[in-house]
Amino acid sequence: MELSRRTFHALAGTAALGFALTGSGSPTSANTARSVPTGPPPPVPGADGRRHEVGFDRYSLLVDGRRLVLWSGEMHPFRLPSPSLWRDVLEKMRAHGYNAVSVYVAWNYHSPAPGRYDFTGVRDLDLFLRMAAETGLYVILRPGPYINAEVDAGGFPGWLTATEGTARTSDPTYLRYVDEWLSAVNAIAAKRLFTRGTGTVLLYQIENEYDAHVDEPTGRAYMSYLYEKVRADGIDVPLFHNDKGRDGAWAPGSFATGGEKGRWLYGFDGYPEPDEVPPDWGHFGA
């Protein structure tokens, strides 16, 4: 599998993920009213067995018509391969005022060989998602297939780098492996969606910092494939991508979404520095 230098050597540093809600598409079913919702935020989330509507407008996310501002921290189970410690970390996040946890799911951690996927023991993603729901945290799920995350090959398994095809494109060989990976992850995620009341997965990220083929047909076809694959697997929460800068890459309308509108968020990295003026985290920033 052909990999670019950027793909194989993840950049060092910490990224703050932001969402640009202005111009993110038509209002969703949860926010069709012209009036701006006010009032208290949604209650603490959990697997309550009730269906929920998740949408957004230019100001914020909307949960059952109520405004929700996410305050999220990162926790990656593959970096803490001890399920007995997961709940403690999640509870501390909740106690410190966070209402969401952002979770990378690393392909290489779950797939030692082609066609083999392990979600047991220290790799039990479903257990982690259940714990997050029991702790009262929304989940931002980020399974790639490329995650960057400052890990080798951006989380691609070693065996993938030895296969034919070109990674992060619409190459059929690459997409065949991607399809297997997403099928495995989405089978778990679909059981823990906040929209279904069976978990707290609120948002789902496609790819990460993907800028290699923004203006090329193979890039647009690749993003369309990922979008439609995730939807076909039953993931019905809003989807988004994380642009590596405030460049507008993969903003709404930049690729086909199977006719679906108003369910795609534009996200971007922001890097505040202590010796600089705070960044403008508006729609595209300064």
PAVEXVEX-437104 format. One record per residue (C-alpha): chain; x, y, z; residue in one letter. Coordinates in pm, 1 decimal. Layout:
<drenbas>
+----+----------+----------+----------+----+
: ch :       px :       py :       pz : aa :
+----+----------+----------+----------+----+
:  A :        X :        Y :        Z :  A :
...
+----+----------+----------+----------+----+
</drenbas>
This chain:
<drenbas>
+----+----------+----------+----------+----+
: ch :       px :       py :       pz : aa :
+----+----------+----------+----------+----+
:  A :      0.0 :      0.0 :      0.0 :  M :
:  A :    149.3 :    332.0 :   -107.3 :  E :
:  A :    174.8 :    580.9 :    179.5 :  L :
:  A :    278.6 :    943.3 :    171.6 :  S :
:  A :    541.7 :   1064.9 :    415.4 :  R :
:  A :    275.9 :   1259.8 :    604.8 :  R :
:  A :     58.5 :    953.1 :    627.2 :  T :
:  A :    334.3 :    732.1 :    762.5 :  F :
:  A :    497.9 :    976.8 :   1001.6 :  H :
:  A :    227.7 :   1145.3 :   1206.9 :  A :
:  A :    308.1 :   1500.4 :   1305.3 :  L :
:  A :    391.6 :   1570.1 :   1667.7 :  A :
:  A :    180.5 :   1806.9 :   1872.8 :  G :
:  A :   -161.9 :   1838.4 :   2026.5 :  T :
:  A :   -463.0 :   1946.2 :   1824.3 :  A :
:  A :   -772.0 :   2118.6 :   1951.7 :  A :
:  A :  -1067.0 :   2010.3 :   1743.4 :  L :
:  A :  -1317.0 :   2281.2 :   1661.6 :  G :
:  A :  -1647.1 :   2276.2 :   1478.6 :  F :
:  A :  -1747.8 :   2550.7 :   1239.3 :  A :
:  A :  -2124.7 :   2551.2 :   1244.6 :  L :
:  A :  -2190.6 :   2850.4 :   1020.8 :  T :
:  A :  -2272.1 :   2734.4 :    670.8 :  G :
:  A :  -2273.4 :   2369.3 :    770.5 :  S :
:  A :  -2573.3 :   2284.6 :    557.9 :  G :
:  A :  -2947.7 :   2301.3 :    594.5 :  S :
:  A :  -3100.0 :   2266.2 :    940.4 :  P :
:  A :  -3163.2 :   1910.3 :   1047.5 :  T :
:  A :  -3489.7 :   1762.7 :   1166.3 :  S :
:  A :  -3408.0 :   1866.1 :   1519.7 :  A :
:  A :  -3395.9 :   2238.3 :   1444.3 :  N :
:  A :  -3640.5 :   2331.3 :   1173.4 :  T :
:  A :  -3804.0 :   2608.9 :   1375.6 :  A :
:  A :  -3695.1 :   2963.7 :   1294.4 :  R :
:  A :  -3676.2 :   3065.9 :   1658.3 :  S :
:  A :  -3347.3 :   3021.3 :   1839.8 :  V :
:  A :  -3387.5 :   2762.4 :   2117.8 :  P :
:  A :  -3323.4 :   2886.8 :   2467.8 :  T :
:  A :  -3352.9 :   2735.0 :   2809.8 :  G :
:  A :  -3161.1 :   2470.9 :   3002.3 :  P :
:  A :  -2918.6 :   2231.9 :   2832.4 :  P :
:  A :  -3009.9 :   1867.5 :   2780.6 :  P :
:  A :  -2992.7 :   1643.0 :   3086.5 :  P :
:  A :  -2687.3 :   1427.2 :   3153.0 :  V :
:  A :  -2679.2 :   1165.6 :   2875.2 :  P :
:  A :  -2710.8 :    792.7 :   2921.7 :  G :
:  A :  -2849.2 :    478.5 :   2765.9 :  A :
:  A :  -3204.8 :    566.5 :   2864.1 :  D :
:  A :  -3388.0 :    355.5 :   2604.7 :  G :
:  A :  -3550.2 :    660.6 :   2442.4 :  R :
:  A :  -3491.8 :    792.1 :   2092.5 :  R :
:  A :  -3325.1 :   1131.7 :   2063.0 :  H :
:  A :  -3283.2 :   1385.3 :   1785.5 :  E :
:  A :  -2935.1 :   1523.7 :   1725.3 :  V :
:  A :  -2892.0 :   1821.1 :   1496.8 :  G :
:  A :  -2723.3 :   2158.7 :   1477.1 :  F :
:  A :  -2762.0 :   2512.2 :   1354.3 :  D :
:  A :  -2511.2 :   2792.6 :   1306.9 :  R :
:  A :  -2472.0 :   2834.9 :   1682.2 :  Y :
:  A :  -2438.7 :   2491.7 :   1837.7 :  S :
:  A :  -2539.5 :   2130.7 :   1844.0 :  L :
:  A :  -2902.5 :   2059.6 :   1929.8 :  L :
:  A :  -3021.1 :   1761.5 :   2131.0 :  V :
:  A :  -3396.3 :   1717.0 :   2133.4 :  D :
:  A :  -3425.8 :   2085.9 :   2048.4 :  G :
:  A :  -3201.9 :   2199.8 :   2333.7 :  R :
:  A :  -2867.7 :   2369.9 :   2286.3 :  R :
:  A :  -2562.2 :   2161.2 :   2365.2 :  L :
:  A :  -2210.1 :   2298.9 :   2390.5 :  V :
:  A :  -1961.7 :   2013.0 :   2400.1 :  L :
:  A :  -1668.9 :   2031.0 :   2639.0 :  W :
:  A :  -1467.6 :   1727.2 :   2543.9 :  S :
:  A :  -1137.1 :   1569.0 :   2633.4 :  G :
:  A :   -947.9 :   1293.8 :   2454.3 :  E :
:  A :   -918.6 :    941.0 :   2588.3 :  M :
:  A :   -784.8 :    661.0 :   2370.9 :  H :
:  A :   -829.1 :    306.3 :   2504.6 :  P :
:  A :   -532.7 :    181.3 :   2300.7 :  F :
:  A :   -310.7 :    415.3 :   2504.1 :  R :
:  A :   -445.5 :    277.4 :   2831.2 :  L :
:  A :   -482.2 :    -97.8 :   2766.8 :  P :
:  A :   -632.5 :   -168.6 :   3107.6 :  S :
:  A :  -1013.9 :   -172.7 :   3113.7 :  P :
:  A :  -1011.4 :   -162.9 :   3493.9 :  S :
:  A :   -876.0 :    193.1 :   3472.2 :  L :
:  A :  -1108.3 :    328.0 :   3205.3 :  W :
:  A :  -1399.3 :    408.0 :   3434.4 :  R :
:  A :  -1175.3 :    594.3 :   3676.5 :  D :
:  A :  -1048.2 :    823.8 :   3400.2 :  V :
:  A :  -1397.5 :    880.2 :   3261.2 :  L :
:  A :  -1535.6 :    962.2 :   3604.9 :  E :
:  A :  -1256.6 :   1212.2 :   3661.8 :  K :
:  A :  -1336.2 :   1377.2 :   3330.6 :  M :
:  A :  -1700.9 :   1405.4 :   3431.7 :  R :
:  A :  -1607.9 :   1539.0 :   3774.6 :  A :
:  A :  -1393.0 :   1809.3 :   3615.4 :  H :
:  A :  -1685.8 :   1937.6 :   3411.8 :  G :
:  A :  -1643.0 :   1761.8 :   3079.1 :  Y :
:  A :  -1960.1 :   1639.6 :   2913.5 :  N :
:  A :  -1800.3 :   1439.6 :   2630.4 :  A :
:  A :  -1506.3 :   1215.1 :   2551.4 :  V :
:  A :  -1339.5 :   1202.9 :   2210.2 :  S :
:  A :  -1217.6 :    856.2 :   2114.0 :  V :
:  A :   -978.1 :    747.7 :   1842.2 :  Y :
:  A :  -1021.1 :    384.3 :   1737.9 :  V :
:  A :   -689.0 :    260.0 :   1599.9 :  A :
:  A :   -714.2 :     11.3 :   1314.7 :  W :
:  A :   -369.3 :   -134.9 :   1389.5 :  N :
:  A :   -465.1 :   -204.2 :   1751.5 :  Y :
:  A :   -760.5 :   -419.6 :   1651.6 :  H :
:  A :   -637.8 :   -591.8 :   1334.7 :  S :
:  A :   -321.3 :   -806.1 :   1353.8 :  P :
:  A :   -375.9 :   -953.0 :   1006.7 :  A :
:  A :   -605.3 :   -909.2 :    705.6 :  P :
:  A :   -957.9 :  -1018.4 :    789.7 :  G :
:  A :   -885.4 :  -1052.5 :   1162.9 :  R :
:  A :  -1043.5 :   -809.0 :   1408.6 :  Y :
:  A :  -1015.9 :   -827.1 :   1785.2 :  D :
:  A :  -1252.5 :   -631.8 :   2010.6 :  F :
:  A :  -1206.3 :   -840.2 :   2325.2 :  T :
:  A :  -1019.2 :   -787.1 :   2651.4 :  G :
:  A :   -805.4 :   -472.4 :   2643.4 :  V :
:  A :   -950.1 :   -403.4 :   2297.3 :  R :
:  A :  -1315.3 :   -413.1 :   2406.2 :  D :
:  A :  -1456.4 :   -102.4 :   2239.0 :  L :
:  A :  -1812.9 :   -188.1 :   2336.5 :  D :
:  A :  -1713.8 :   -199.4 :   2702.6 :  L :
:  A :  -1557.0 :    144.0 :   2676.0 :  F :
:  A :  -1866.3 :    289.3 :   2510.0 :  L :
:  A :  -2088.5 :    138.5 :   2779.7 :  R :
:  A :  -1870.3 :    289.6 :   3050.7 :  M :
:  A :  -1888.5 :    631.0 :   2887.5 :  A :
:  A :  -2268.1 :    611.1 :   2884.3 :  A :
:  A :  -2280.3 :    497.3 :   3246.4 :  E :
:  A :  -2054.8 :    788.7 :   3340.5 :  T :
:  A :  -2279.2 :   1040.8 :   3165.8 :  G :
:  A :  -2043.2 :   1140.7 :   2884.3 :  L :
:  A :  -2127.8 :   1189.6 :   2519.9 :  Y :
:  A :  -1890.3 :   1012.1 :   2280.8 :  V :
:  A :  -1724.6 :   1159.2 :   1972.4 :  I :
:  A :  -1616.2 :    847.2 :   1785.2 :  L :
:  A :  -1316.8 :    877.4 :   1550.9 :  R :
:  A :  -1231.7 :    545.8 :   1376.8 :  P :
:  A :  -1052.2 :    685.1 :   1073.2 :  G :
:  A :   -969.0 :    471.2 :    884.8 :  P :
:  A :   -665.1 :    701.3 :    912.1 :  Y :
:  A :   -650.8 :    869.6 :   1252.8 :  I :
:  A :   -305.2 :   1034.8 :   1263.8 :  N :
:  A :   -305.4 :   1054.4 :   1647.7 :  A :
:  A :     75.2 :   1076.3 :   1651.8 :  E :
:  A :    102.9 :    701.6 :   1590.5 :  V :
:  A :    291.9 :    510.7 :   1320.7 :  D :
:  A :    118.6 :    516.1 :    983.9 :  A :
:  A :   -168.1 :    712.1 :   1134.5 :  G :
:  A :   -309.8 :    394.1 :   1284.5 :  G :
:  A :   -293.8 :    186.1 :    967.4 :  F :
:  A :   -200.3 :   -175.7 :   1047.8 :  P :
:  A :    146.0 :   -285.9 :    942.4 :  G :
:  A :      7.3 :   -548.2 :    709.0 :  W :
:  A :   -182.2 :   -280.5 :    514.8 :  L :
:  A :    141.2 :   -105.0 :    420.1 :  T :
:  A :    254.9 :   -422.8 :    241.8 :  A :
:  A :    -56.3 :   -463.0 :     26.4 :  T :
:  A :   -122.8 :   -341.6 :   -324.8 :  E :
:  A :   -309.2 :    -18.1 :   -383.0 :  G :
:  A :   -288.7 :    345.5 :   -277.0 :  T :
:  A :   -399.9 :    445.7 :     70.5 :  A :
:  A :   -648.9 :    726.4 :    133.6 :  R :
:  A :   -784.7 :    726.6 :   -219.6 :  T :
:  A :  -1071.4 :    559.6 :   -402.6 :  S :
:  A :   -840.3 :    272.4 :   -499.5 :  D :
:  A :  -1061.6 :    -42.5 :   -496.1 :  P :
:  A :   -800.9 :   -256.4 :   -318.5 :  T :
:  A :   -763.6 :     -4.6 :    -38.8 :  Y :
:  A :  -1139.2 :     44.9 :     -8.9 :  L :
:  A :  -1191.4 :   -328.9 :     25.8 :  R :
:  A :   -980.9 :   -330.8 :    341.7 :  Y :
:  A :  -1140.9 :     -8.4 :    464.5 :  V :
:  A :  -1482.5 :   -164.2 :    418.8 :  D :
:  A :  -1386.9 :   -457.5 :    641.6 :  E :
:  A :  -1251.3 :   -227.3 :    911.4 :  W :
:  A :  -1548.8 :      6.0 :    919.7 :  L :
:  A :  -1792.7 :   -284.8 :    916.0 :  S :
:  A :  -1627.1 :   -420.9 :   1229.9 :  A :
:  A :  -1623.9 :    -86.6 :   1412.2 :  V :
:  A :  -1968.3 :     24.8 :   1302.6 :  N :
:  A :  -2130.2 :   -298.5 :   1416.8 :  A :
:  A :  -2028.3 :   -195.5 :   1768.1 :  I :
:  A :  -2095.1 :    176.4 :   1731.0 :  A :
:  A :  -2445.3 :    119.3 :   1593.6 :  A :
:  A :  -2541.1 :    -48.1 :   1922.1 :  K :
:  A :  -2433.0 :    255.6 :   2126.3 :  R :
:  A :  -2588.0 :    548.4 :   1940.3 :  L :
:  A :  -2743.2 :    827.5 :   2143.1 :  F :
:  A :  -3013.9 :    865.9 :   1879.9 :  T :
:  A :  -3139.8 :    517.4 :   1966.2 :  R :
:  A :  -3115.3 :    553.6 :   2341.0 :  G :
:  A :  -2873.5 :    262.0 :   2362.8 :  T :
:  A :  -2557.9 :    461.7 :   2426.8 :  G :
:  A :  -2409.2 :    810.0 :   2402.6 :  T :
:  A :  -2227.7 :    815.2 :   2066.4 :  V :
:  A :  -2325.9 :   1164.6 :   1953.2 :  L :
:  A :  -2088.9 :   1243.6 :   1664.6 :  L :
:  A :  -1881.4 :   1033.2 :   1426.0 :  Y :
:  A :  -1567.3 :   1148.1 :   1246.1 :  Q :
:  A :  -1467.5 :   1037.2 :    895.8 :  I :
:  A :  -1092.8 :   1033.3 :    819.0 :  E :
:  A :   -862.9 :   1291.2 :    981.3 :  N :
:  A :   -664.5 :   1586.1 :    848.8 :  E :
:  A :   -713.2 :   1462.1 :    494.1 :  Y :
:  A :   -562.8 :   1716.2 :    255.1 :  D :
:  A :   -378.5 :   1501.0 :     -0.2 :  A :
:  A :   -650.1 :   1492.5 :   -268.7 :  H :
:  A :   -890.4 :   1772.9 :   -176.7 :  V :
:  A :   -925.9 :   1899.1 :   -533.4 :  D :
:  A :   -904.3 :   1563.2 :   -707.6 :  E :
:  A :  -1178.1 :   1318.2 :   -810.5 :  P :
:  A :  -1015.7 :   1034.7 :   -614.2 :  T :
:  A :  -1033.9 :   1239.4 :   -294.0 :  G :
:  A :  -1397.9 :   1332.7 :   -341.7 :  R :
:  A :  -1487.4 :    974.6 :   -432.3 :  A :
:  A :  -1304.6 :    848.9 :   -123.6 :  Y :
:  A :  -1488.1 :   1083.2 :    112.2 :  M :
:  A :  -1820.3 :    999.9 :    -51.5 :  S :
:  A :  -1750.0 :    630.7 :    -11.0 :  Y :
:  A :  -1673.2 :    669.6 :    358.9 :  L :
:  A :  -1983.3 :    882.2 :    417.4 :  Y :
:  A :  -2217.3 :    640.6 :    243.3 :  E :
:  A :  -2052.4 :    336.6 :    402.8 :  K :
:  A :  -2103.4 :    474.8 :    752.7 :  V :
:  A :  -2466.1 :    558.9 :    678.7 :  R :
:  A :  -2526.0 :    214.8 :    525.7 :  A :
:  A :  -2397.4 :     61.1 :    848.6 :  D :
:  A :  -2671.7 :    235.1 :   1045.0 :  G :
:  A :  -2479.2 :    525.7 :   1195.6 :  I :
:  A :  -2737.2 :    806.3 :   1196.2 :  D :
:  A :  -2570.2 :   1076.2 :   1408.7 :  V :
:  A :  -2413.1 :   1383.8 :   1244.3 :  P :
:  A :  -2082.7 :   1313.2 :   1070.2 :  L :
:  A :  -1778.8 :   1537.6 :   1039.2 :  F :
:  A :  -1417.8 :   1560.2 :    926.7 :  H :
:  A :  -1128.7 :   1734.2 :   1100.3 :  N :
:  A :   -941.9 :   1969.6 :    866.5 :  D :
:  A :   -573.1 :   2007.9 :    962.1 :  K :
:  A :   -617.4 :   2386.3 :    950.6 :  G :
:  A :   -890.8 :   2640.3 :    895.8 :  R :
:  A :   -873.9 :   2590.7 :    520.0 :  D :
:  A :  -1227.7 :   2480.8 :    434.8 :  G :
:  A :  -1119.4 :   2135.4 :    318.9 :  A :
:  A :  -1424.3 :   1906.5 :    303.0 :  W :
:  A :  -1668.8 :   2178.7 :    395.9 :  A :
:  A :  -2035.0 :   2098.5 :    322.4 :  P :
:  A :  -2098.8 :   2063.3 :    -49.4 :  G :
:  A :  -1741.5 :   1966.2 :   -138.8 :  S :
:  A :  -1829.1 :   1600.9 :   -200.2 :  F :
:  A :  -2139.5 :   1390.5 :   -258.1 :  A :
:  A :  -2326.4 :   1262.3 :     45.8 :  T :
:  A :  -2578.7 :   1038.2 :   -123.8 :  G :
:  A :  -2839.6 :   1312.4 :   -138.3 :  G :
:  A :  -2839.2 :   1367.0 :    237.6 :  E :
:  A :  -2820.1 :   1730.2 :    345.3 :  K :
:  A :  -2767.6 :   1907.7 :    673.7 :  G :
:  A :  -2594.5 :   1619.5 :    853.0 :  R :
:  A :  -2230.1 :   1705.8 :    781.4 :  W :
:  A :  -2021.8 :   1930.6 :   1006.2 :  L :
:  A :  -1700.1 :   2103.4 :    910.7 :  Y :
:  A :  -1434.3 :   2059.8 :   1179.6 :  G :
:  A :  -1080.2 :   2193.8 :   1196.8 :  F :
:  A :   -766.6 :   2194.5 :   1409.5 :  D :
:  A :   -678.9 :   2499.5 :   1614.3 :  G :
:  A :   -349.6 :   2539.4 :   1797.4 :  Y :
:  A :   -356.9 :   2808.4 :   2066.7 :  P :
:  A :     -9.5 :   2919.6 :   2175.4 :  E :
:  A :     63.0 :   3087.7 :   2509.6 :  P :
:  A :    267.7 :   3366.5 :   2347.2 :  D :
:  A :     17.9 :   3448.7 :   2073.3 :  E :
:  A :   -317.3 :   3619.3 :   2041.6 :  V :
:  A :   -596.3 :   3364.0 :   2097.5 :  P :
:  A :   -706.7 :   3217.1 :   1763.6 :  P :
:  A :  -1037.2 :   3304.8 :   1603.7 :  D :
:  A :  -1234.8 :   2981.2 :   1610.6 :  W :
:  A :  -1517.3 :   3116.8 :   1400.9 :  G :
:  A :  -1631.4 :   2949.9 :   1079.6 :  H :
:  A :  -1291.3 :   2958.4 :    908.6 :  F :
:  A :  -1096.7 :   3162.6 :   1160.3 :  G :
:  A :   -877.9 :   3459.7 :   1084.6 :  A :
+----+----------+----------+----------+----+
</drenbas>
